């Protein structure tokens, strides 16, 4: 644990929002607990994550940051990586999309042995080579926790606290973004899951993908916390779309 004043951290060069360059080419993350009802539970969660070791595809903290209380953590900087949003913006070069998608679901499955991530989204999935790396786990909760932190999912009417199905549904959207080179995350956030499904149908997306998303919707309606479905196997069995198909789909959904 590093004893350092929050104001001192904020004087370091800022890398991103609440993220600052630390010593030894590391990053200092200040956690925003203002939206939580139970700050002690959040601090306990940081301690829990700090106690974990060697989870594939997850950036774990090196140290916790503390002044009068724990307020953040130190994390390694993943050099040579871009998150999915950045890949969509800058374009794809020399990456194996299917391998990356497989690693998203494989690594999320490993994370789910320990906690629910809660904040799965394009900006929190780094791509290093052909591997997906999850960062910014601050909004997560331990398995079977009674805590109800702010939720980050699309089907907000079905659950009052994060579930594994939320992580899987959001990872599925990120996989779609990679597969079709399109910002579907922005679309579903604005239109919601039901209208989003209709957009997929009107865009003539692969029928197996539409069926899979229908199964996700059904799992929510039945209030299942997870779904027994091989997401990575789905994308592995479908041919990558051609440039012409990608352009047609983007035009259909006005991207």
N, C-alpha and C positions, 0 to 999 in steps of 0.2 A: 504494500500500500504506500502511495506517495503522499506525503503531507505537503500540501501546497495551497495557497489561497486562491479562491476562484478568480479574484481580480487579477492575480498574477498570470493565470492561464489566459485570461482574456487579453492580456498585453502581448501574447505571442502572435505571430503572423497568422491571420485567419485563412484557413484552407477552404472552408465552406461554413454554412450556418451552424453555429455551436460546435464547430470543429476547428482545431488549431494545431499548427505544427509544434510538436514537442521535440525534445532532444533525441539524438540517435535516429533521425529519420522516422520517427513515430508520430502518431496523431493523438491529441488530447480531445476527448469528447465530453462536453458538458451536457448532462441530461436535464431536460425541462420537465420537472415534476409538477408544474403549476396546474395541469389539467387533471391531476389525480386526487381522489378523495383520501387515499391512504398512503402517505409518503413512506412510513416505515416498511410497508409491504414492498414498495418499489426498491428501497435500499436493500431489503432482504433478497430481492430477486437479483440485483446486481452482485451481491455476495455469492448467491447460488451459481450464477453464470461464471463468476470468477473461479469457482471451485472445480469447474468441469475441465476436462482435458481431451484434446485430440478428437474433436468431432469433425468428420470429413465435410469440407465445404462450408465451414462456419468460422468467421474471424472472432476468436475469443479475446477477451481483454488480457493485456500484459500485467497491468496494475489497476487498482482503483485509486481515484483521486479524492482526497479528504482534507477539509479544513476543520470547522467545528462539526461537520457531518460529511458523509460521503455524497459527492455531487457529480461524479462522472468517472471516466476510466481512460486509461491509455491503451491504444490499439496499434498493431503494426500497420504500416502503409503498404498496400498491395501494389507494387510497381508494375507498370506495363499493362494495366487493366482498364477496361471501360465498363460502365454499367449498361444495362439494356437500353435505357433512354438515349445514352450517348451513342450506342451502336446504331440505333434507328436514325439518329441525326447525322452522324458522320458517314454511315454506310458500312456494309459488311465486306471485310477483306480476309480471305484465307482462314475462314473459320468453318468448322463442321457443325452446322446448325443442329442436326439430329443428335450428335454426341453431347452438345451443350444442353439440349432439352432433356436428354436422358439423365444428365448429371444434376439438373435442377430437381427432378423428382427423387432421384437416388439420395441426394444430399438432404433434401427436405425430410425424407423418410428417416434418416439418421438423426436429424434435429428432433423429430417427433418422439424419439426414445427418451428425450429429456425435458422438452418444453414445447409450448405452442408459440410460434414466432409472432403471429398476429399482424405484423406489418410487412407482409410479403408484397413487394411491388417492384417495378422495373428499376427504380433508382437504388434499391437495396440489394440488387443482384449484380455482382461484378462478374465479368467474363475474363478469365485468365487462361489463355490458350483455348482448349476445348472444355474447360471446367467452369461450372458456376459456383460462385462464392457468395454466401449470404453475409451481409453486414447490417448494422443498426438494429439489434435485437431488443432495444430498450423497452418496447411496448409488449414484449412477450410475457407469458405467465407459465408457472410450473404446471405440470400435468395434475389434473384433479384439484386445482386451486379453487377456492371459493371467492377469490378476489375478482372484481369486475372493473378492470382498467378500461380506458377509452377503447372502443372497438374500431377496427379498420377492415370492414368487410362490406360486401354489396347486399347481402340478404339480411339486412338489419332487423327485419320484422320477425325472424324466426328464433334467434338466440339472444340472450342478454349478456353473455360473456363469450370470448373467443373460443372457437372449436377447431379441431384439426381440419374439418371440411372447409373452413374459411381460408386456411393456408393453401389447401389443395386447389380450391377454386381460383384464387388469385395467381397461383403458380401456373395454372392452366391458361389464364389470360396472358401471362408473360410469355409462355411457350407459343401461344398464337401470334403474339407480336413478333417473335423471332422467326416463326415459320413463314409468315406472310409479309415480313418487313413493314409492318403497319402498327400504328399506335392504338391498338384496340383498348388498352387500359383507359385512355382518355375517353373513348366512346362509351364504354360500360359505366364509367364514373358519372357521365352526364345523362345517359339514357336509362340506366338500370338494367338488370339482367334479362327481364322479359322482353323489352324492346330490343335489347342487344341481340337476343336470339333471333328475332324477326329480321334484323339487319343481316345476320349471318345467312339466313335462308334466302333473303332477297339478293344477296351478293353471290349466291350459289357456291358457298363454301362447301368443302368436302362433306358428304353426308355423315360419315363416321364421326367427324368432329362435332357436327350439329347434334348427333345422337348422344355423344359424350356430354355435351353441355346440358342437354335435356336430362341426363342422369344426375348431373350435379344439382339441377333445379329440383328434381324429384327427391334427392337425398335431403335437401333443406326442408321441403314440405313435410317429409316424414320425420323430421328432426333427428336425423342420424348425424352423429358427430364426425363421421368419416365416410368413406366410400370404398368399396372393394373393386377397384378398377385400375388397370395397368396403364397409366397416362403415358409413360414413356414408350410403352409398346405400341400404343395408338399411333404416335407420330412416327415411330420407326417403320410401321407398315404402310405409310402413305408416302407417295412420291412427293418430293419437294416441288412447289409450284413453279411454273415457268415465269419469266419476266412478263410475258403477255398476260398470264393469269393474275399475277400480283397487280399489274396496272389496272386490269378490269375490276378487281375487287376494291382497290383503293378508290377508283372512280365511282363505284356503286355506293360506297359509304362516305363519299365526299372527304377523303383524306388528301 
